[in-house]
């Protein structure tokens, strides 16, 4: 009548993911894409080792979609120059390796793509660390305010000049 608990949990998870995506910075979105691709490749490897061809294919397709439609599509080759061109070529290579891994049932190819994605993600994580520490350094501490003491003697100065 009300659906299964699994459907409810899945809906709750989707809302959490959508909220996280909406609130994320562009840098965080790229990190999320790397994490999603890593999970998909890891899942594909597990399904490959278990002999589950259908699930392996779905996981590899998901990883390819994240790499091509997420990471690769986010590259700005005009602004990024040689780095963006190199990343584009690397993403293309990873997608082809994933496809070949699926066709040839080669776990080594999946492991290679996982390693490459891990290294790129670590580099992105390293970019975030200096930026967040820089933001903390540039913040000025709040000025100290005197605590209010109701029993402390007060001096009253008139704003009017005395004649």
Kinemage of the C-alpha trace (Angstrom):
@kinemage 1
@onewidth
@group {chain A} dominant
@subgroup {mainchain}
@vectorlist {calphas} color= white
{ca unk a 1} P 0.000 0.000 0.000
{ca unk a 2} L 2.747 2.512 0.927
{ca unk a 3} L 5.651 0.969 -0.995
{ca unk a 4} L 8.635 -0.860 0.320
{ca unk a 5} L 11.129 0.422 2.848
{ca unk a 6} L 13.824 0.045 0.188
{ca unk a 7} L 12.004 2.456 -2.143
{ca unk a 8} L 11.662 4.946 0.686
{ca unk a 9} L 15.338 4.678 1.537
{ca unk a 10} L 16.274 5.128 -2.129
{ca unk a 11} L 14.077 8.221 -2.392
{ca unk a 12} L 15.660 9.628 0.770
{ca unk a 13} L 19.142 8.966 -0.625
{ca unk a 14} L 18.241 10.690 -3.922
{ca unk a 15} L 17.031 13.774 -2.060
{ca unk a 16} L 20.267 13.840 -0.058
{ca unk a 17} L 22.357 13.583 -3.217
{ca unk a 18} L 20.331 16.261 -4.994
{ca unk a 19} L 20.662 18.571 -2.007
{ca unk a 20} L 24.418 17.959 -1.881
{ca unk a 21} L 24.763 18.715 -5.589
{ca unk a 22} L 22.716 21.890 -5.306
{ca unk a 23} L 24.794 23.205 -2.410
{ca unk a 24} L 28.188 22.140 -3.815
{ca unk a 25} L 30.802 24.454 -5.267
{ca unk a 26} L 32.140 23.707 -8.767
{ca unk a 27} L 35.235 22.184 -7.150
{ca unk a 28} L 33.101 19.941 -4.933
{ca unk a 29} L 31.042 18.858 -7.962
{ca unk a 30} L 34.188 17.627 -9.715
{ca unk a 31} L 35.231 15.755 -6.565
{ca unk a 32} L 31.757 14.177 -6.461
{ca unk a 33} L 32.159 13.070 -10.088
{ca unk a 34} L 35.499 11.463 -9.265
{ca unk a 35} L 33.954 9.700 -6.266
{ca unk a 36} L 31.042 8.437 -8.376
{ca unk a 37} L 33.378 7.156 -11.078
{ca unk a 38} L 35.557 5.403 -8.480
{ca unk a 39} L 32.516 3.717 -6.939
{ca unk a 40} L 31.295 2.608 -10.381
{ca unk a 41} L 34.698 1.165 -11.374
{ca unk a 42} L 35.042 -0.591 -8.024
{ca unk a 43} L 31.560 -2.037 -8.411
{ca unk a 44} L 32.396 -3.191 -11.947
{ca unk a 45} L 35.485 -4.949 -10.641
{ca unk a 46} L 33.461 -6.745 -7.966
{ca unk a 47} L 30.843 -7.821 -10.520
{ca unk a 48} L 33.583 -8.954 -12.903
{ca unk a 49} L 35.156 -11.102 -10.201
{ca unk a 50} L 31.726 -12.528 -9.300
{ca unk a 51} L 30.970 -13.330 -12.938
{ca unk a 52} L 27.892 -11.097 -13.035
{ca unk a 53} L 28.100 -9.872 -16.630
{ca unk a 54} L 24.939 -7.742 -16.619
{ca unk a 55} L 25.825 -5.837 -13.441
{ca unk a 56} L 29.422 -5.454 -14.614
{ca unk a 57} L 28.193 -3.887 -17.854
{ca unk a 58} L 25.892 -1.495 -16.010
{ca unk a 59} L 28.642 -0.381 -13.638
{ca unk a 60} L 31.096 0.155 -16.488
{ca unk a 61} L 28.485 2.088 -18.460
{ca unk a 62} L 27.899 4.298 -15.433
{ca unk a 63} L 31.642 4.929 -15.035
{ca unk a 64} L 31.977 5.821 -18.727
{ca unk a 65} L 29.002 8.182 -18.497
{ca unk a 66} L 30.486 9.947 -15.469
{ca unk a 67} L 33.850 10.321 -17.170
{ca unk a 68} L 32.489 11.427 -20.562
{ca unk a 69} L 29.363 13.374 -19.615
{ca unk a 70} L 30.687 14.767 -16.338
{ca unk a 71} L 34.448 15.094 -16.113
{ca unk a 72} L 35.197 15.464 -19.806
{ca unk a 73} L 32.246 17.725 -20.494
{ca unk a 74} L 33.307 20.081 -17.688
{ca unk a 75} L 36.670 20.827 -19.292
{ca unk a 76} L 37.124 24.354 -20.612
{ca unk a 77} L 39.764 23.839 -23.285
{ca unk a 78} L 39.967 27.531 -24.146
{ca unk a 79} L 40.742 28.561 -20.564
{ca unk a 80} L 42.538 25.354 -19.542
{ca unk a 81} L 44.976 25.191 -22.452
{ca unk a 82} L 47.398 22.275 -22.472
{ca unk a 83} L 46.217 20.927 -19.125
{ca unk a 84} L 42.611 20.688 -20.322
{ca unk a 85} L 43.759 19.056 -23.575
{ca unk a 86} L 45.815 16.499 -21.637
{ca unk a 87} L 42.923 15.741 -19.293
{ca unk a 88} L 40.601 15.336 -22.276
{ca unk a 89} L 42.978 12.774 -23.799
{ca unk a 90} L 43.311 10.980 -20.445
{ca unk a 91} L 39.535 10.830 -19.961
{ca unk a 92} L 39.173 9.470 -23.508
{ca unk a 93} L 41.801 6.823 -22.743
{ca unk a 94} L 40.030 5.812 -19.517
{ca unk a 95} L 36.690 5.461 -21.295
{ca unk a 96} L 38.243 3.263 -23.984
{ca unk a 97} L 39.995 1.151 -21.334
{ca unk a 98} L 36.709 0.636 -19.507
{ca unk a 99} L 35.015 -0.443 -22.715
{ca unk a 100} L 37.837 -2.867 -23.523
{ca unk a 101} L 37.838 -4.203 -19.960
{ca unk a 102} L 34.172 -5.041 -20.359
{ca unk a 103} L 34.642 -6.661 -23.771
{ca unk a 104} L 37.734 -8.660 -22.789
{ca unk a 105} L 36.796 -9.300 -19.149
{ca unk a 106} L 40.120 -7.815 -17.993
{ca unk a 107} L 40.204 -6.751 -14.320
{ca unk a 108} L 43.689 -5.246 -14.811
{ca unk a 109} L 42.211 -2.602 -17.088
{ca unk a 110} L 39.617 -1.688 -14.481
{ca unk a 111} L 42.331 -1.471 -11.839
{ca unk a 112} L 44.378 0.847 -14.061
{ca unk a 113} L 41.420 3.214 -14.568
{ca unk a 114} L 40.691 3.108 -10.839
{ca unk a 115} L 44.317 4.066 -10.099
{ca unk a 116} L 44.229 6.944 -12.613
{ca unk a 117} L 40.958 8.275 -11.218
{ca unk a 118} L 42.329 7.994 -7.662
{ca unk a 119} L 45.426 10.002 -8.575
{ca unk a 120} L 43.377 12.711 -10.281
{ca unk a 121} L 40.999 12.892 -7.329
{ca unk a 122} L 43.943 13.194 -4.928
{ca unk a 123} L 45.216 16.123 -6.998
{ca unk a 124} L 41.793 17.791 -6.821
{ca unk a 125} L 41.683 17.191 -3.089
{ca unk a 126} L 45.104 18.842 -2.832
{ca unk a 127} L 43.812 21.893 -4.697
{ca unk a 128} L 41.014 22.317 -2.143
{ca unk a 129} L 43.272 22.137 0.917
{ca unk a 130} L 45.379 25.237 0.170
{ca unk a 131} L 42.283 27.186 -0.877
{ca unk a 132} L 40.475 26.463 2.388
{ca unk a 133} L 43.544 27.200 4.514
{ca unk a 134} L 44.132 30.402 2.540
{ca unk a 135} L 40.563 31.487 3.260
{ca unk a 136} L 41.138 30.938 6.957
{ca unk a 137} L 44.377 32.921 6.934
{ca unk a 138} L 42.806 35.867 5.139
{ca unk a 139} L 39.914 36.118 7.597
{ca unk a 140} L 40.405 38.773 10.237
{ca unk a 141} L 39.561 37.703 13.747
{ca unk a 142} L 36.457 39.306 15.154
{ca unk a 143} L 37.240 42.288 17.335
{ca unk a 144} L 37.163 41.522 21.009
{ca unk a 145} L 34.149 42.968 22.740
{ca unk a 146} L 34.024 43.764 26.401
{ca unk a 147} L 31.733 41.486 28.314
{ca unk a 148} L 28.726 43.206 29.784
{ca unk a 149} L 28.846 43.318 33.559
{ca unk a 150} L 25.637 44.608 35.103
{ca unk a 151} L 27.336 45.333 38.435
{ca unk a 152} L 30.355 47.207 37.065
{ca unk a 153} L 30.453 50.980 37.706
{ca unk a 154} L 29.667 53.059 34.684
{ca unk a 155} L 30.833 56.479 33.682
{ca unk a 156} L 28.297 58.683 31.973
{ca unk a 157} L 29.545 61.357 29.636
{ca unk a 158} L 27.194 63.927 28.291
{ca unk a 159} L 27.261 64.441 24.570
{ca unk a 160} L 26.369 68.118 25.079
{ca unk a 161} L 29.168 70.566 25.640
{ca unk a 162} L 29.173 72.282 28.996
{ca unk a 163} L 28.728 76.050 29.092
